[in-house]
């Protein structure tokens, strides 16, 4: 369940602006604020099923966008690669004993990679 919630939170972060205001609000309440369908429905004076339908439609739309674009998948891959490159640069910095041009280049690389991780 946690992986599904994390995945949906990422989809909302990346593509939430493509949803209606109501869909964004309901997804935020459901996934980020951890409100139940009943609580969301009560807040807006609709049925639990109505809240469920809005959330389900929005989730499907986000999943479809990700399936077509692969943006989140590529972003996750890049984050993994950046972490590995950063680890290698830190190892290079250690091997250079922090001295000379190799150490300077490794330090610059570490700083650049840290900045790219966002």
C-alpha positions in Angstrom: 0.0 0.0 0.0 2.8 2.4 0.9 4.4 2.0 -2.6 1.0 2.7 -4.2 0.6 5.8 -2.1 4.1 7.0 -2.9 3.6 6.3 -6.6 0.3 8.3 -6.6 1.9 11.1 -4.7 4.6 11.4 -7.3 2.0 11.3 -10.1 0.1 14.1 -8.4 3.3 16.1 -8.0 4.3 15.7 -11.6 0.9 15.8 -13.4 -1.5 17.3 -10.8 -1.9 20.5 -12.8 -3.5 18.5 -15.6 -6.4 17.6 -13.3 -9.4 19.6 -12.4 -9.3 21.6 -9.2 -11.8 19.2 -7.6 -9.8 16.1 -8.6 -6.5 17.6 -7.3 -8.3 18.6 -4.0 -9.8 15.1 -3.5 -6.5 13.3 -4.4 -4.7 15.5 -1.9 -7.2 14.9 0.8 -7.2 11.2 0.2 -3.5 10.5 -0.5 -1.7 13.2 1.4 -4.0 14.2 4.2 -5.2 10.5 4.6 -8.9 11.4 4.9 -11.3 8.6 4.3 -13.8 8.6 1.4 -16.6 9.3 3.9 -14.7 12.3 5.4 -14.1 13.7 1.9 -17.7 13.2 0.9 -19.1 14.7 4.1 -16.9 17.8 3.6 -18.5 18.6 0.3 -21.9 17.2 0.9 -21.7 14.4 -1.6 -22.0 10.6 -1.4 -19.1 8.4 -0.5 -19.5 6.8 -4.0 -19.3 10.3 -5.5 -16.0 11.0 -3.8 -14.7 7.5 -4.8 -15.7 8.1 -8.5 -13.8 11.5 -8.6 -10.7 10.0 -7.0 -10.7 6.9 -9.2 -11.2 8.9 -12.4 -8.3 11.2 -11.4 -6.0 8.3 -10.5 -6.8 6.6 -13.8 -6.0 9.9 -15.7 -2.7 10.3 -13.9 -1.7 6.6 -14.5 -2.6 7.0 -18.2 -0.5 10.1 -18.6 2.5 8.4 -16.9 2.0 5.3 -19.1 2.1 7.5 -22.2 5.0 9.7 -21.1 7.1 7.7 -18.7 8.2 10.9 -17.0 8.1 9.6 -13.4 9.8 6.3 -14.4 12.6 8.2 -16.1 12.9 10.6 -13.2 13.2 7.7 -10.7 15.8 6.0 -12.9 17.8 9.3 -13.1 17.7 9.7 -9.3 19.2 6.2 -8.9 21.9 6.9 -11.5 22.7 10.2 -9.9 23.1 8.6 -6.4 25.5 6.0 -7.9 27.5 8.6 -9.7 27.7 10.7 -6.6 28.9 7.7 -4.6 31.6 7.0 -7.3 32.7 10.6 -7.2 33.0 10.5 -3.4 35.0 7.4 -3.6 37.3 9.0 -6.1 37.7 12.0 -3.8 38.7 9.7 -1.0 41.2 7.8 -3.2 42.8 11.1 -4.2 43.4 11.9 -0.5 41.8 15.3 -1.1 44.9 16.5 -2.9 45.7 17.8 -6.3 43.7 18.3 -9.5 41.9 14.8 -9.2 40.5 15.8 -5.8 39.4 19.2 -7.1 37.6 17.6 -10.0 36.0 14.9 -7.8 34.8 17.6 -5.4 33.3 19.6 -8.2 31.6 16.5 -9.5 30.2 15.7 -6.1 28.8 19.2 -5.7 27.3 19.1 -9.2 25.7 15.7 -8.7 24.3 16.8 -5.3 22.7 19.8 -7.0 21.2 17.6 -9.8 19.5 15.3 -7.3 17.1 18.1 -6.5 
